[in-house]
Amino acid sequence: MCKPDNPSIRHVIISGAGPAGLLLAALLLQRNNELPAPLYRITLVDNRQDLGQLSPEILKKKFRSWMLGLAGHGIAALKQVGPHEKLWKSYCRDVGIPLESLSIHLGSKELKTGNADPTSPDYVEGFIVDRNFIVATLARYLSETSDGTLLTTLYNTKVLYVDHDNQRVLIRPTNPTNDEEERYMDYDLLVGCDGARSVVREALIKRHSTFEMDVGDIFQCFKAVHVQRPQNVDAGSMHLLPDCFPCMQGIALPETGDMLNISIGIARHLFDTDKMAPELKSDDPKVVSKYVQENFKAFDLMDYNDFAEQWVAQRWNRTAQVHCSFYHSTDINVVIMGDAAHATSPSIGMGMNQALKDAQSLYLLLQQHKDDFSVVLPAFSEARVKEGNSLTDLAMNLYCMDTKTQLVETLHSVIRTTLHKWFPKLFLNHPQALIGRTDVGLADVYDLATRLNIVPKHRRINDTIRQEYFEQQSGMVVTKKGQKGFLQKTALLGALVAAGAVAYAKYL
């Protein structure tokens, strides 16, 4: 095996040891084994601790994170690693809970559908996993299968700056000592897996005037609690909770340890209005407990006081959303993936799946184009930009911030899915039912959702709501109480007068 300082070796720095960064490191090491001589030396940099060194007990007790969907695209990416799919079969498969059914709760009414037969084209292999558990498993795989010769892990270390002109990064330990100060590391390829506030992405902004991006949020405030699974809730079921409280949407996902992760949120423009129950803003667990017990109809909780104490103990969360016009630069040998390229709402459960798919796609392109970065990097953008932007737009606009419109869309989803099952040649499937299938890309789902006028209709409503909220919050528009309705009526009257004037002039 070549020594790490061999001049023929390419130094790849991966900033971010999340799912995409860790999987890419494993795939690059695998790529080394496929070549006549190793080509890649990898340095993995992350400002957090190595979760792979922690015991399962410590992980469950102190490092629980968001529950996420792991479906076809992500599973296929994990299966790419190791002989006989070793990473998936020996490490990852038992981390999550198999998803067997989906339930939509309309008040106390439950509409339940089981997963399709595994031989059916509609079948989607799916699991619910804790994000940190997957990260720990991937990190442990790297630790146990790599001898460290061509892989260096720098945990508790920050990437501060990308000097793209000289192809190097400035790094610093999170708790530096006299022996560990800031230093530069040269790279041949820099991969940004460093999240929505990516430092690596800044290099694309500085180098390319044509690079377009925006960083915002999903326009939701939400909280998530971990509760004991109620006896009448299936252990392998995902539960959608539309309007579980006034103007609030929820989802309940199974966890290991016979637990249930319940997330409930509300659009930001409704958060400070009287449409939201004031009890859910209370700092008193007794107030929250009483309200939830009286108003949460989907299923009975085992311990309402526990729910309330967790609810009150946390702040209202917000999640970032990112769009980028391309994901690479051959001028400075930089590529971004995962949340750095397309951070999104968890509403369709595909964020981590697409991050894993990013890593797999880069690896397959390296194979296809014989490790030629000048061809591989543009091909990566061509393949993944449409998927990343479809991901973020679907997550935002498959759902509508107007609660009445969303209720209609929920019913539409149930009816269309049923009709397609009965009459597949007459009715197109609902886009939501296609998400996660390995034979369907997210760009294909987006195309269908556009042709069915779901995304365009919801985007018009959602964009209007967001813009009006920003205008009012920033003081651009001042609407006094009761004035909005008057202005709307005046505008309508003005439109009618104008239309009458046009008609009069035309036929005069």
HELIX and SHEET records of a PDB file:
HELIX    1   1 PRO A   19  GLU A   34  1                                  16    
HELIX    2   2 LEU A   51  GLN A   53  5                                   3    
HELIX    3   3 PRO A   56  LYS A   62  1                                   7    
HELIX    4   4 GLY A   72  LYS A   79  1                                   8    
HELIX    5   5 PRO A   83  GLU A   85  5                                   3    
HELIX    6   6 LYS A   86  LYS A   86  1                                   1    
HELIX    7   7 LEU A   87  CYS A   92  3                                   6    
HELIX    8   8 ARG A  131  THR A  145  1                                  15    
HELIX    9   9 HIS A  164  ASN A  166  5                                   3    
HELIX   10  10 VAL A  200  ARG A  207  1                                   8    
HELIX   11  11 ARG A  268  PHE A  271  1                                   4    
HELIX   12  12 PRO A  278  LYS A  281  5                                   4    
HELIX   13  13 PRO A  285  ASN A  295  1                                  11    
HELIX   14  14 TYR A  304  ALA A  313  1                                  10    
HELIX   15  15 ASP A  339  HIS A  342  1                                   4    
HELIX   16  16 PRO A  346  ILE A  348  5                                   3    
HELIX   17  17 GLY A  351  GLN A  368  1                                  18    
HELIX   18  18 PHE A  373  ASN A  397  1                                  25    
HELIX   19  19 THR A  403  TRP A  422  1                                  20    
HELIX   20  20 PRO A  431  LEU A  434  1                                   4    
HELIX   21  21 LEU A  442  ARG A  451  1                                  10    
HELIX   22  22 ILE A  454  SER A  474  1                                  21    
HELIX   23  23 GLN A  483  TYR A  507  1                                  25    
SHEET    1   A 6 LEU A 151  LEU A 154  0                                        
SHEET    2   A 6 TYR A  40  VAL A  45  1                                        
SHEET    3   A 6 ARG A  10  SER A  15  1                                        
SHEET    4   A 6 LEU A 189  GLY A 192  1                                        
SHEET    5   A 6 VAL A 334  ILE A 336  1                                        
SHEET    6   A 6 HIS A 328  SER A 329 -1                                        
SHEET    1   B 3 MET A  67  LEU A  70  0                                        
SHEET    2   B 3 PHE A 127  ASP A 130 -1                                        
SHEET    3   B 3 ILE A  97  PRO A  98 -1                                        
SHEET    1   C 6 LYS A 109  GLY A 114  0                                        
SHEET    2   C 6 SER A 101  LEU A 106 -1                                        
SHEET    3   C 6 SER A 237  PHE A 245  1                                        
SHEET    4   C 6 MET A 248  GLU A 255 -1                                        
SHEET    5   C 6 MET A 259  ALA A 267 -1                                        
SHEET    6   C 6 GLN A 220  GLN A 228 -1                                        
SHEET    1   D 3 THR A 157  ASP A 163  0                                        
SHEET    2   D 3 ARG A 168  PRO A 173 -1                                        
SHEET    3   D 3 ARG A 183  ASP A 186 -1                                        
SHEET    1   E 2 MET A 213  ASP A 217  0                                        
SHEET    2   E 2 ALA A 320  CYS A 324 -1                                        
END                                                                             
